[in-house]
Amino acid sequence: MKKTLLLNGTEICKVRMNGITDAMGILSGKWKFHILGTLIDGGSLRFTDLQREVEGIGSKMLSKELQDLEMNQLITRTVKSTKPITVEYEITTYGKTLEPIITEIAKWGINYRETLFGKK
């Protein structure tokens, strides 16, 4: 006899909260959404290009955030055999699944800014 597990409201809420906790653990911080959004829009970028695009981030912080994103399989790091050696970063297929979320966060932020301050 096959058992079917039905989730009640409390169990669904717990699953949802676990999902939010996991997502925030991976994506939290000041810079990750900026980096991901830049790579989604810009394609493959070198470290210096990313640093220029993500205004205000230092090289140590960018390096740390890129390592975290690579470890979580949201970006890839490719070392090119050029002289001098260049390193490029690119969003992964799985990382691209964040595009609608990043778009909605940006829309929300624009709306929030307009509502509170009357400007974009």
DRENKETI-367962 format. One line per field, with one value per residue (C-alpha): residue number from 1; residue in one letter; x negated, y negated, z negated. Coordinates in Angstrom, 3 decimals, always signed. Layout:
N
num = NUM; ...
residuo = A; ...
east = X; ...
north = Y; ...
up = Z; ...
% end
This chain:
120
num = 1; 2; 3; 4; 5; 6; 7; 8; 9; 10; 11; 12; 13; 14; 15; 16; 17; 18; 19; 20; 21; 22; 23; 24; 25; 26; 27; 28; 29; 30; 31; 32; 33; 34; 35; 36; 37; 38; 39; 40; 41; 42; 43; 44; 45; 46; 47; 48; 49; 50; 51; 52; 53; 54; 55; 56; 57; 58; 59; 60; 61; 62; 63; 64; 65; 66; 67; 68; 69; 70; 71; 72; 73; 74; 75; 76; 77; 78; 79; 80; 81; 82; 83; 84; 85; 86; 87; 88; 89; 90; 91; 92; 93; 94; 95; 96; 97; 98; 99; 100; 101; 102; 103; 104; 105; 106; 107; 108; 109; 110; 111; 112; 113; 114; 115; 116; 117; 118; 119; 120
residuo = M; K; K; T; L; L; L; N; G; T; E; I; C; K; V; R; M; N; G; I; T; D; A; M; G; I; L; S; G; K; W; K; F; H; I; L; G; T; L; I; D; G; G; S; L; R; F; T; D; L; Q; R; E; V; E; G; I; G; S; K; M; L; S; K; E; L; Q; D; L; E; M; N; Q; L; I; T; R; T; V; K; S; T; K; P; I; T; V; E; Y; E; I; T; T; Y; G; K; T; L; E; P; I; I; T; E; I; A; K; W; G; I; N; Y; R; E; T; L; F; G; K; K
east = +0.000; -1.434; -1.302; -0.772; -2.138; +0.178; -1.276; +0.896; +0.670; -2.058; -4.220; -3.796; -4.777; -7.879; -8.915; -8.422; -10.438; -13.239; -13.313; -13.504; -16.269; -18.269; -17.819; -18.772; -21.819; -23.077; -21.972; -22.249; -24.629; -25.032; -26.648; -25.380; -22.294; -24.392; -26.938; -24.311; -22.300; -25.427; -26.390; -22.838; -22.814; -26.471; -27.280; -30.843; -32.890; -36.425; -37.123; -38.075; -34.977; -32.794; -34.483; -33.862; -30.202; -29.425; -30.004; -31.566; -32.735; -36.352; -38.499; -38.673; -34.904; -34.293; -36.692; -34.949; -31.465; -32.517; -33.931; -30.641; -28.566; -30.806; -30.667; -26.851; -26.926; -25.372; -28.396; -31.352; -34.965; -37.057; -40.800; -41.832; -45.304; -46.112; -49.110; -48.591; -46.189; -42.608; -39.748; -36.147; -32.955; -29.623; -26.175; -25.269; -22.018; -20.893; -21.979; -19.815; -16.766; -17.239; -16.591; -12.826; -13.476; -16.130; -13.826; -10.976; -13.240; -14.420; -10.811; -9.866; -12.847; -12.002; -8.382; -9.495; -11.860; -9.165; -6.596; -8.825; -10.926; -9.033; -12.014; -13.630
north = +0.000; -3.356; -6.252; -9.796; -12.579; -15.547; -18.761; -20.741; -24.522; -24.390; -22.002; -24.088; -27.199; -25.420; -24.277; -27.837; -29.335; -26.806; -27.822; -31.503; -30.791; -28.848; -31.525; -34.359; -32.432; -32.211; -35.618; -37.888; -40.773; -44.098; -42.962; -39.587; -40.873; -43.630; -41.091; -38.639; -41.375; -42.707; -39.256; -38.556; -41.836; -41.926; -38.333; -37.178; -39.821; -40.097; -40.899; -44.519; -45.024; -43.679; -45.916; -48.922; -47.994; -47.218; -50.715; -50.973; -47.365; -46.767; -44.103; -41.927; -41.975; -41.306; -38.369; -36.926; -37.358; -35.789; -32.779; -32.383; -32.645; -30.149; -27.729; -27.910; -27.255; -30.580; -31.746; -30.132; -31.278; -30.676; -31.264; -32.259; -31.344; -34.829; -36.977; -38.266; -35.618; -36.847; -35.479; -35.780; -35.287; -34.266; -33.474; -29.771; -28.353; -27.921; -31.476; -32.729; -31.416; -34.406; -36.883; -37.262; -37.673; -40.334; -42.101; -42.136; -43.381; -46.190; -47.097; -47.081; -49.289; -51.775; -51.929; -52.311; -55.163; -56.918; -56.478; -57.743; -60.323; -61.102; -60.264; -57.354
up = +0.000; +1.064; -1.398; -0.194; -2.342; -2.521; -3.799; -6.153; -6.451; -9.113; -7.091; -3.927; -5.872; -7.241; -3.748; -2.481; -5.354; -4.801; -1.136; -2.062; -4.589; -1.994; +0.691; -1.653; -2.847; +0.715; +1.989; -1.054; -1.256; +0.409; +3.641; +4.885; +6.682; +8.285; +9.541; +10.784; +12.496; +14.181; +15.473; +16.661; +18.614; +19.629; +20.487; +19.899; +18.073; +16.764; +13.121; +13.837; +15.998; +13.197; +10.666; +12.896; +13.401; +9.748; +8.469; +5.027; +4.572; +3.595; +5.210; +2.062; +1.632; +5.332; +5.204; +2.117; +3.588; +6.902; +5.031; +3.122; +6.291; +8.088; +5.142; +5.293; +9.060; +10.014; +12.030; +13.766; +13.735; +16.846; +17.031; +20.561; +21.774; +22.997; +22.207; +19.624; +18.341; +18.114; +16.041; +17.168; +15.190; +16.639; +15.297; +15.336; +16.648; +13.055; +12.233; +15.110; +13.271; +10.939; +13.768; +13.123; +9.398; +9.970; +12.447; +9.921; +7.121; +9.412; +10.293; +6.623; +5.754; +8.518; +7.331; +3.701; +4.571; +6.613; +3.837; +1.050; +2.820; +6.028; +8.236; +10.086
% end
